[in-house]
Amino acid sequence: MTATTTTGSRGLAGLARRHPEAVFLTLALGLGWTALTIPDVAGQENGPFLVLMLLVLAGSALLVTHWAEGPGAVRRLLARALLWRFEPWRYAVILLGMPVTTFAVAGLLGTAVVPDDWAAFIGTYLFMTVVFGFLLANLWEELAWTGFLQARFMARHGLLLGSLMTAPWFFAIHVPLSFTPGWTWSSALVNLALVLVLAPVMRLLLGMHYLDTRGSLLAVGLQHSAFNASGDLGSEGWEYVIALVVLTAVVAGIRAASRHRDRVTA
């Protein structure tokens, strides 16, 4: 064995080749929690630190991918952000499913926040989803959670189990966000409960999109962003969590019906 080979098999890079998921989670959660805890402790706004956390997530995913599989794998991971060719109906589901379903749920509960100016609302929603949320945040977040971690889990364990295995870590990175300045134990527990409920459902919905679009992080990032942008459509603030459950069930039903139709045709 050469000295180069011996050196390359040691250290963090060698560990990443053997246990990429564990190394990624150690880096992402360790550095991510640090970035998000600083403003909580200092009583500062967390905006800049959210950006730092996103850089940590994406950077950890790319670095561990490089260590584990080489630069070619890094290029393939980044290329998934540009996979835009999938069915028009899926674009409709991704962009319109969450706001429409949230309005429906809030309407049934009598808590809908009806815009005074629909044109302004639609423009703001599309900007927050497609530009602000997607390009600046959720694409890079999902490059890590879906493109790196969940994709590996699903490849080994299938859609459902791979999604459920990702959910606890997705929940974990959001824990410090419940303790921003002005938090109370009541508000923190409510926020944590909501994230605990939505995490496995969100991972399942994003996993279905990822598999059905041949690995498009564009689809996954847009869906995550659309979810975030729908949070203010109900006055109670949790209507969009119920809407997420409904939308996930609808997509799962469409998926099951499509697979059944394919079997019948075959």
C-alpha positions in Angstrom: 0.0 0.0 0.0 1.4 3.4 -0.9 1.8 6.3 1.4 -0.8 8.2 -0.5 -3.4 5.5 -0.2 -2.7 5.0 3.5 -3.1 8.7 4.2 -6.2 8.9 2.1 -7.9 6.1 4.0 -7.4 8.0 7.3 -8.9 11.1 8.8 -12.3 12.6 8.2 -12.1 12.0 4.4 -11.5 8.3 5.0 -14.3 8.2 7.5 -16.6 9.9 5.1 -16.0 7.2 2.5 -17.0 4.5 5.0 -19.8 6.4 6.8 -20.9 9.4 4.6 -24.3 9.9 6.3 -22.8 10.0 9.8 -20.0 12.5 8.8 -22.6 14.7 7.1 -24.9 14.8 10.1 -22.0 15.5 12.5 -20.9 18.5 10.4 -24.4 19.7 9.5 -25.9 19.5 12.9 -22.9 20.5 14.9 -22.1 23.6 12.8 -25.8 24.3 12.0 -26.9 24.2 15.6 -23.9 26.5 16.5 -25.0 29.0 13.8 -28.6 29.0 14.9 -27.9 29.1 18.7 -25.6 32.2 18.6 -28.5 34.6 17.9 -30.7 32.8 20.5 -28.1 33.3 23.2 -27.2 36.8 22.1 -30.8 38.0 21.6 -30.2 38.9 18.0 -32.2 38.4 14.8 -31.4 35.1 13.2 -31.5 36.2 9.5 -27.8 36.3 8.8 -27.3 33.1 10.9 -30.0 31.3 8.8 -27.9 32.1 5.7 -24.8 30.7 7.6 -26.8 27.5 8.5 -27.8 27.0 4.8 -24.2 27.4 3.8 -23.2 24.8 6.4 -25.8 22.4 5.2 -25.0 22.7 1.5 -21.3 22.9 2.1 -21.3 19.8 4.3 -23.3 17.8 1.7 -20.9 18.8 -1.1 -17.7 18.3 1.0 -18.8 14.8 2.1 -19.9 13.9 -1.4 -16.4 14.9 -2.6 -14.7 12.9 0.1 -17.0 9.8 -0.4 -17.4 9.7 -4.2 -15.1 12.3 -5.8 -15.6 15.5 -7.8 -17.7 13.8 -10.4 -20.3 13.1 -7.8 -20.3 16.7 -6.7 -21.1 17.8 -10.3 -23.9 15.3 -10.5 -25.4 16.5 -7.2 -25.3 20.1 -8.3 -26.8 19.2 -11.8 -29.9 17.9 -10.1 -30.8 21.5 -9.2 -31.2 22.1 -13.0 -33.6 19.2 -13.7 -36.7 21.1 -14.8 -38.2 18.7 -17.3 -41.1 17.0 -15.6 -44.9 16.9 -16.1 -46.8 20.2 -16.2 -49.3 18.8 -13.7 -46.6 18.4 -11.2 -45.5 22.0 -11.6 -49.2 22.9 -10.8 -49.2 20.6 -7.7 -45.9 22.0 -6.5 -46.7 25.7 -7.0 -50.4 25.8 -6.3 -51.1 22.7 -4.2 -50.1 24.2 -0.9 -51.8 27.6 -1.1 -55.0 26.1 -2.6 -55.2 23.4 0.0 -54.3 25.8 2.9 -57.1 28.1 1.8 -59.5 25.1 1.6 -58.5 23.9 5.1 -58.7 27.4 6.6 -62.0 28.1 4.9 -63.5 24.9 6.5 -62.2 26.0 9.9 -63.3 29.6 9.4 -59.8 30.9 9.8 -58.9 31.9 6.2 -57.0 35.1 5.6 -58.6 36.4 2.4 -56.3 38.9 0.5 -57.7 42.3 -0.2 -55.8 42.4 -3.5 -55.6 39.0 -5.2 -53.2 40.2 -7.9 -50.8 41.6 -5.3 -51.1 38.4 -3.2 -50.4 36.1 -6.2 -47.4 38.2 -7.2 -46.0 38.2 -3.6 -46.6 34.5 -3.3 -44.8 33.7 -6.5 -41.9 36.0 -5.6 -41.6 34.4 -2.1 -41.8 30.9 -3.6 -39.8 31.0 -6.8 -37.3 33.8 -6.1 -36.8 34.5 -2.4 -37.5 31.1 -0.9 -36.3 28.8 -3.6 -33.2 30.5 -4.9 -32.0 31.9 -1.7 -32.8 29.1 0.8 -34.8 26.0 0.0 -32.9 24.8 -3.0 -29.6 24.7 -1.0 -31.4 23.2 2.1 -32.8 20.4 0.0 -29.6 19.8 -1.8 -28.4 18.6 1.6 -31.5 16.9 3.1 -32.9 15.3 -0.1 -30.1 15.3 -2.6 -27.5 14.0 -0.1 -29.1 12.3 2.9 -32.6 11.2 2.0 -31.6 10.0 -1.5 -29.1 7.6 0.1 -31.6 6.4 2.7 -34.3 5.8 0.0 -31.8 4.0 -2.3 -31.2 1.5 0.5 -34.5 1.4 2.3 -37.2 2.6 -0.1 -39.4 5.7 -0.2 -41.3 5.3 3.1 -38.5 4.2 5.4 -35.9 6.4 3.8 -38.2 9.4 4.3 -38.9 8.5 7.9 -35.2 8.0 8.6 -34.5 11.6 7.4 -37.3 13.2 9.4 -35.7 13.2 12.8 -32.6 15.0 11.5 -34.8 17.5 9.6 -36.7 18.1 12.8 -33.4 18.4 14.8 -31.9 21.2 12.7 -35.1 23.3 13.2 -35.1 23.0 17.1 -33.1 26.2 17.7 -35.5 28.2 15.6 -38.2 27.7 18.3 -36.0 29.7 20.7 -35.6 33.0 18.9 -35.8 36.3 20.9 -39.2 36.7 22.5 -39.8 32.9 22.8 -41.8 31.4 25.7 -42.1 27.8 26.7 -45.6 27.8 25.3 -44.6 29.1 21.9 -41.5 26.9 21.8 -43.5 23.7 22.5 -46.2 24.6 20.0 -43.6 25.2 17.3 -41.7 22.1 18.1 -44.9 20.0 18.0 -45.8 21.4 14.6 -42.3 20.6 13.2 -42.5 17.2 14.8 -45.8 16.5 12.9 -44.8 18.0 9.6 -41.3 16.6 9.4 -42.2 13.0 8.3 -45.0 14.2 6.1 -42.8 16.8 4.4 -40.0 14.3 3.9 -42.5 11.8 2.3 -43.9 14.4 -0.1 -40.5 15.6 -1.1 -39.3 12.0 -1.5 -42.2 11.3 -3.9 -41.4 14.3 -6.0 -37.7 13.4 -6.0 -38.2 9.9 -7.2 -40.9 10.8 -9.7 -38.8 13.5 -11.4 -35.7 11.4 -11.6 -33.9 13.3 -8.9 -34.9 16.9 -9.5 -33.9 19.1 -6.6 -35.6 22.0 -8.4 -39.0 20.2 -7.9 -38.1 19.4 -4.3 -36.9 22.9 -3.5 -39.9 24.6 -5.0 -42.3 22.4 -3.0 -40.5 23.2 0.2 -40.6 26.9 -0.7 -44.3 26.8 -1.5 -45.0 25.2 1.8 -43.2 28.0 3.7 -44.9 30.7 1.6 -48.4 29.3 2.6 -47.9 29.7 6.3 -49.8 33.0 6.6 -53.0 32.0 4.8 -54.7 30.9 8.0 -55.1 33.1 11.0 -54.1 30.3 13.5 -50.8 29.6 11.7 -51.1 25.8 11.7 -53.6 25.4 8.9 -50.8 24.8 6.4 -49.6 21.8 8.4 -53.0 20.1 7.9 -52.9 21.2 4.2 -49.5 19.5 3.9 -50.9 16.2 5.2 -53.8 16.5 2.7 -51.5 17.4 -0.2 -49.2 14.5 0.6 -52.1 12.1 0.6 -53.3 13.4 -2.7 -49.9 13.0 -4.4 -49.6 9.6 -2.9 -53.0 8.7 -4.3 -52.1 10.0 -7.8 -48.9 8.1 -7.6 -50.6 4.8 -6.6 -53.3 5.2 -9.3 -50.6 5.9 -11.9 -48.6 2.8 -10.9 -51.8 0.7 -10.9 -52.7 1.9 -14.4 -49.2 1.1 -15.6 -49.5 -2.5 -14.3 -52.9 -2.9 -15.9 -51.6 -1.6 -19.2 -48.6 -3.9 -19.0 
